[in-house]
Amino acid sequence: MMTIRRVSAILYAIVSGVVVAFQLALAAGAPWGEYAMGGAFPGQFPPGLRIAALIQAALLVGLAIIVLARAGLVALWSRAARWLIWVVVVFSALSFVLNLITPSAGERAIWAPIAFLLLISSAVVALTSSSAQPAH
């Protein structure tokens, strides 16, 4: 059965997948630096930031696994997900705030709404019970 918790977890995973794809593209040399890291490195990222983009992609995959585990959609880390979900919510809140205050207008326009979706969907997963039923 698709509960609000599971729908929110799937939304989180899909949106995270978009962000992971962006980070992987940056790591591969896509010239989109003006849309990341406050726009401080327009064009292609230097080698050190390409590695950082790979690390961020891996971190985002881990966060998505936690959200999916807390919603009962994957078995990996299911026990730890009870408290790790709050790490995801805090990380998402911090990401949202940072994307709101970035000096890069492009980053604000693209990533602040995405970070807001990640915050709301992770918070729904954190705050709803596993037996929460969808509205009829």
N, C-alpha and C positions, 0 to 999 in steps of 0.2 A: 504494500500500500504506500502511496506517495503522500507523505506528511509534509507540512510546511518546513519541518526540519530537513527532510531529505531533499526537497526542492531547493531550499536555500544552500545546502551543501553542494548540490550539483551545479547551481549557479556560481558558487564560489569557485569550484573546480574549473568550470568553463572560462570564467573571467581570468582566473589565474593562468590558464593555458595561453590566453592571449598575451598576458604580460611575460610569461616565460618565452614565448615565441619572439617577442620584442627584444628581450635580453639576449637570447641566442643570436638574433640578427645583429645586435650591437657587437657581440663577441666575434661574430664572423666578419665584421668590418662594414656593416651597413652605415651609411653616412647620416645617422639620425641622432647624433650626440646633442643637438640643441634641444631634444625632447627628453633628456635625462640628466641627472646630476646638476640640476639647476641651469642647464644650458651652458655650463662652463667650458665644454669641449665640443663646439659645433663640428659637424662632419664626422669622420671616423674617430672612434675612441683610440687613445694610445694603448700600447700593449698591456700595461698594468690595469687599466680600466676594462679592457676586454676580459681579463681574468676575473675582475670583480663582477662583471656582468654574468659570467658563468657561475660564479658562487651565488649570486643573487637568484639566478634561475633555479639552481639546486635548492636553495632555501625556500623559494616559492613552491616548488614541488612538495617539499616536506610539509609546509604549512597546509597545502591542499589535502595531503594524505591525512593530516590530523583532523581537519574538518570533516572529511569523508568518513573517517573512523568514528568520530563522535556521533555522526548521524547513523552509524550502523551500516554503512555502505562498503567498508573494507575492514578486514580483521586486523590489519597491521596497526600496532600501537593502540589498540582499542581501550585497554585499561588506562594507559597514560593519557589518552585523549581527554579523559574527564577533567584533568587540570591543564593539559597543554592547550586546550581550546581557548583558555583565557590568555595564553601567550599570543595566540593568533589574533584575538580581539585587540589586545594592546598593540601588537605590531601593526594591525590594520588601522587603528586609530592614529598611531604615530605617522604612518604613511599618508593618511588622509590630510593631517595637519601640515606635514612637510610639503605635500603637493599643493596645498592652498597658499602657502607662503613662499614658494619658490620664485626666484626672479624671472624664470622663463615663462613667458605667456603661453607658449605652446604646450609646455608641460602642465601648467595649470588647467588649460582647456581640455587636454586629453586625459591626463592621469588623475586629476582630482575627482572627476565623476567615477572613474574606474575604482579608485581607492575607496570612495564612498560606498559603492556596490559591495566591495570586499568587506568593508566594516559592517554594513547592515546584514549581509548574509552570514558572516561569521558570528555576529551577535545573536541572530535568530537561532543558529545552531547551538550556541552556548546557553541560551535562555529558555529554550523549549525542551519539554520532556520527550523522551523517546516514544511516548504513546500519544503525543499531540496529534489530533485528527484534523484533517483539512475541513474548512467550512463547507457546509452543504447549501 
